[in-house]
């Protein structure tokens, strides 16, 4: 019976907070495969990895390069990863939908990973339900004719990580950090979660609205959460003005109608 490769390519589970806070620990291999469903969270992790690898280089336009495996531009990807700039600036190359590579493309990426450019950090992201690294890469080809050393030369050069789902406490901590110093209690965050289905994408939208809405007071309360969600009963003209400044037309219309009925 032919030996399978399923025991060779394994992933490590890690919390979002651990990876995001300790990005510097995961850049030394120059390659990283990340299984994460939420694009917003993968963007935040990419940002942390970029800062760790480039020492916070502000020129993201030229040093943070994005590709999508769906685009079938493997030659462009490999050239971008392999090319070294005039001054050997470090750069980060991000590839989304990594599972969409064709087999020959997977082999080419795997060969690059074995011998990476030390000035490039390659981040491959899979954001669907696929969590089998063997299916992301042509693992049977990496085996080099059944020789496990082919796998070792690959795994020595890449971190394969899957972020755990947020626990409620982790989500609350993430939300508080997103408010950038504006005061909000854990109790108020739990109230906010009732309007978001615990989705980071939905929460981020609500957070941005609340940050604008509560800028002058510097504090988010349950009442301000209610107001931004259009369920506060005692609206006044100042609330209508705030909603206009916030750019929330739907809320402004709700407030106007309730005020006009008084």
N, C-alpha and C positions, 0 to 999 in steps of 0.2 A: 504494500500500500504506500502511495506517495506521501511523503511527510508534508503536513500543512504548515502554513506560516502563522496561524492564528495565535500561537503562543509566543511569537517574537515581537510583533507590533502591538504593544499594549499602551493604554492611556492612563494618565494619573488624574484623579479627581482632585479639584482644588476649589476653595471658596473664592468668590469674586473679590472679596476684600483682601484676601491673602495675595492673590495675583496682582491686583491693582496697586497695593501698598508696597509690594516687594518685587516690582518689575525687574529691578537690576539683577535679581537672582536667576532670571530666565532669558538673558540675552547672550550668555557666554558661548552658546553653541551656534549662534547666528541663524538658527532656524527654529520655527515654532509652528505647530499645528494646534489650532484652538477650536474646540467644539463649544459653541455658545449660541443660543437661539436668538437672544435679543440684540438687535443691531445697535441700539443706543449703548448698551453695556459693552459690546465688542468695540465700539468707537472709543469708549473711555479707557479700556484696557490698551488699545492700540496707542492712544495718546500717552499713557504712562510708559509703555515700552519705548515709544519714540523718544520721549524725554530722557529716559535712562540710557538709551543707546547713543544718542547724538549729543548728550549733555545739554539738552534744552535748546538746540539750534532753532532760532526763530524763523529761518527760511524754510518753512514747511512746503512751499510750492515746489521747490527743487529737491527736497530731501525726504518727502513723504509721498510715495508713488502708489497709486491704486490701480489694480486690474481686477477683471472678473473672468473666471475660468470659462464662462459661457461665451466670451468674445473670441475664443480660439486664436489667441495671439501669442502662442508659446514662444516663438522666436523673440518677440519684443520683450517678453517677461525675462527670458534667460539673458538677453543682452543687457537689460536694465540691471539685473542682479549681478552680472559679471563685470560690467564696466566700472572702472575706477576713475574718479574725477581727477582733474589736474592737481588738486591739493589733497587728494585722498580723503575728502569729507565723508563722514559716515552718513548712510541713508537707510531708510526703511521702505521695503516693498511689501505691499499688502495685496493678497489675492483672496477674493471672496468666492463663495460657491465652489470650493476646492474639489468637491466630489464630481463636478461636471467635466473635469479633464477627460479627454480620450486616453486610451491605454498608452499610446505612444507618447502622449504628453506627460502622463504620470511617470513613465520611465525616465523621460528627460529631466523632469523636476527632481526625481529621486537621485539621479546621477549628479545633478548640481548640488543637492544637499550633502552628498558624500564629500564634496570638495568645494565648500562655499567660499565666496568672497568675504574676507574678514572685515571689510568695510561696509557690508550689507547685512541688515537683519531682514530675513524673509519671514513674513507672517502669513500663514494660510488659515483661512477661516471657513468653517462649515457651520451654517446656522439653521440646519433642518434637523430632522430626527435621526439622521445617520450618525452613528457614533462608533463605527468600526474603522479604525485606521487602515486595516488591510484593504478596504474598499476605496479609500482615498488614494492610496498608492498601489502600484502594481506589485504587491508584496511577493508574488511568486517569481517575478523577474528579478527582484532585489536579491533573491536567494542565490543567485549566481550558480545555477545548476545544482541546487540542493545544498550548497555550502553555507552553513549558518554564519560564516564570517561576513558574507554579503549583507546580512541583516545587521550585524554588529557595527560594520562600518557606516551604516545608515543611522541606526539608533544612537550611536555615539555623537551624532551631529545634529540632533533635533530633540526638542521637548514636545511631547504629545500630551495635551492637557484638555480636560473637560471641566467647565465651571459648574459647581453645584447650584441648584435652585436657591434663591434667597429664602432664608428663614424669615419669620416676621421681625425678629430683633435686628437682623442684618438689613432688612428693607427699611426699617425705621431709622437705623444709623445712616444709611445711604441718603434718605430723604433729608435728614437734618443737615448733612454735609452739603447737599445741593443748595441749601438756602444761603450759603456763603456768609454766615455770621448774623443773618436776620434771626431773631429769637423765635423759637418754636419748641413747644414741649412735646414729649413723647405722647402724651394724651391727645394733643391736637393732631399730631401725625396720624395716630390711630383713627381719629375722626376723618381726616383727609382720605385715608385708605378706603373708606366706605364709598367714595365717589370714583374710584379708579380701577376697580376690579384687580387690584394689586399688580397692575401692569406698569413696568418702568416707563414705557413710552407715554402712557396716559398720565402717569404721575409727573413726568417731566414737564408736560404741557401745563398742568395745574400749578406746578411749582413756579414756572416762569410768570404766569399770571399773578400769582400771589406775591411774588417778589416785587413786581411793579406796583401792585395794589397797596402793599404794606410798606413801601419804601419810606414814606414820611414818618411812620410810627416806629419802624424797626422791629416790629413784632407781629407774628401771625397768631391769631386767636381762632377759636371755633367759630365765632361770629363772622370773621373775615372769610373763613372757608365757606360758611353758609352763604354769605353775600356773593362770593364769586361763583357759586353754584346755583344762584337764583332762587334760594328758598327762604331768605330773610324776609320777614313780614313788614317791618316798620322802616320802609325805605324813605329817604329824604333826598332833596335835590343834590346834595353833596355826593350821595351814592351814585346818582345818575352821571354826574360829572366824572367821578372816578372810573366808572365803567367805560365812558367815552375815551378817557385818557389811556385806559388799559387796552383799547381796541377791541373790546368784547361787545360786538354789536347786539348779539342775541340777549346778553344780560342787560344791556342798556335799554332795549325795547321792553323787556320784562319789567324793569324798574319804572320806566316811563308810564307804562300802562297801570301799574299799581299806584303810582303817585297820582295819576289823573283820576283815579276812582275815589280818592279821599274826599 
